[in-house]
Amino acid sequence: MEKKQLLREWIALEYNPKLLKEDREKNGGKLILQGIIQKAATKNQNKRIYPHEVLAREIENYQKAVRENRAVGELDHPETSSVSLKNVSHIIREMQWDGANVVGRVEVLPTPQGKVLESLLEAGVTIGISSRGVGSTEKTNEGLDMVQPDYQIICFDIVSEPSTPGAYLMPESRQYTDA
C-alpha cells in the first residue's frame, strides 16, 4: 500500500449562461448548479478508482457537513488538506446517490471567489467539480490506483479540469445525464 496522500478528482460542470437569469429567479436570487459530483467504481482521468463501499462511507460522513452548512469548497485545488475560508466559492446544499453516481446541488456564494466563479459561468467558461481528500492507493494489475479504506473526503472544489468522467454541473432548471 502506498503512503497516505492528498487525492483530488475533477468533473466538468456544464452551465448555460442564457439560463442564468431564469435560474436565479427560480432560486430566490441564488445561483444553484446541479449534476454529478463524483462516481464510484469508475476509472477517472487520474487512473484512480474509488470503490463503492469506500465512497459510500465517505459520502455518508460528508452528509453531516452538508446538514450543518459546512460543506464549502474552494475555487481551485490548493496543495493542502484544509479548506481556507478566504478562498471559498460555493457550498454543497444536497447530495445523494443515483446508481454509481453522487449527484448534488451546489450554491455559488457571494464571496470574492464566488463572484469570480459567477463571472466565469456568465462568460460561458466550462468548469468542473473535484473531490479533495486524503488517503492511500494501491496499484491494481491493470496499473490503476485503487483508493484504500483509509480515504477521507475533505471537500469538493471548483476547478478548470476534472478527472471524474461525466461530472457536469448545470443550472438547476436543466437535467443531468450520465455521459
Secondary structure, DSSP 8 states (H G I E B T S, - for coil): ----EEEE--EEE---GGGHHHHHHHTTT-EEEEEEEEESS---TTSEE--HHHHHHHHHHHHHHHHTT--EEEBS--SSSS--GGGEEEEEEEEEEETTEEEEEEEE-SSHHHHHHHHHHHTT--EEEEEEEEE-EEE-TTS-EEE-TT-EEEEEEEESS-SSTT--EEETTS-----
